[in-house]
């Protein structure tokens, strides 16, 4: 009897293993991992930059971080300094809604030769506005919690999303800078970056750089797109034409129609903003500040759980030319379960071309294929052939 049970158990385990492999391959085939494997993408970096002979860009590394996240930000700094900043020594600017402790200041400054500044966020940029209905907000938190919305009842998370959406670029500490690189606690950088990414942005007229491009939970942003279209109705000249911007990436309803329907017309594709390299002047612009203020007046940074990533992404998709948005495919990066890992000799410690190297069932969250389609559509509209992304692949498929 026991031997028979063991045989059944082994058979069940073998079947489960085969089933897991099948589903892993199915998820892989539906993701950008497979598309990238079939492209002829060069992961070669731009020519190295000599930091001693080339003018520096007007830029800073920025981080919103708590005193309690000291260990996590030190880990991130070590990765960042090793891969990039020990060569270029761009300043670090740390933000907090409470004063930094002396321990935090001493230990972070010890991790870099670059100057560090420690900034307090003004209360009017961080606190819940007086016009928010507290009882409605608390009721909304409970409803979102019951619907499984992540971070729904964490007030500090709502504040963080609102601050990064509309206030970080207004802090006086950033007035003197044009470019920024956002760094979160507990992230990893896997590649030796030998060129100045900020100079690359300036020389190539780039507004925004990202590494990870995924879908959002539509339950967090059910009215973001309707509010956006209402804003555009009131400001008809603000958005670029769909032949120039990334409108079709924002509104795709083919890849995940359930998401687009639940988000009332928005695909929920977004750049994961825990990594972003950007031009502060885009956020400072009249178009974006008016857009943010319109969104803010809805109260849905608190009544819903609007994130800075979809807000940034929708704005970029509408108000920036597609060619001004850059995928830093040569920069290895990991936050939580998602990663960007180039197949390159300059990258170490990550699995090449695997968005979710462990949690492969999350490949369905991958929005890179939609982005590739948008890039190809936009380049064709400009009369440009992007052979790397848009040419014929090994599969015979084109975007």
LINQUI-V506121 format. One record per run of one state. SS is the DSSP state (helix for helix, strand for strand, loop for the rest). FROM is the first residue (numbers start at 1). LEN is the number of residues. If there is no record, write none. Layout:
BEGIN
ss;from;len
SS;FROM;LEN
SS;FROM;LEN
END
This chain:
BEGIN
ss;from;len
loop;1;1
helix;2;28
loop;30;2
helix;32;7
loop;39;20
strand;59;6
loop;65;2
helix;67;22
loop;89;2
strand;91;6
loop;97;5
helix;102;8
loop;110;6
strand;116;5
loop;121;2
helix;123;4
loop;127;7
helix;134;13
loop;147;8
helix;155;12
loop;167;1
helix;168;3
loop;171;1
helix;172;3
loop;175;4
strand;179;4
loop;183;4
strand;187;3
loop;190;1
strand;191;1
loop;192;5
helix;197;7
loop;204;4
strand;208;3
loop;211;2
strand;213;3
loop;216;2
helix;218;3
loop;221;3
helix;224;11
loop;235;12
helix;247;5
loop;252;5
helix;257;6
loop;263;6
strand;269;3
loop;272;4
strand;276;4
helix;280;5
loop;285;1
helix;286;11
loop;297;11
helix;308;12
loop;320;2
helix;322;3
strand;325;3
loop;328;5
strand;333;3
loop;336;2
strand;338;3
loop;341;6
strand;347;1
loop;348;12
helix;360;6
strand;366;1
loop;367;1
helix;368;14
loop;382;5
helix;387;4
loop;391;9
END
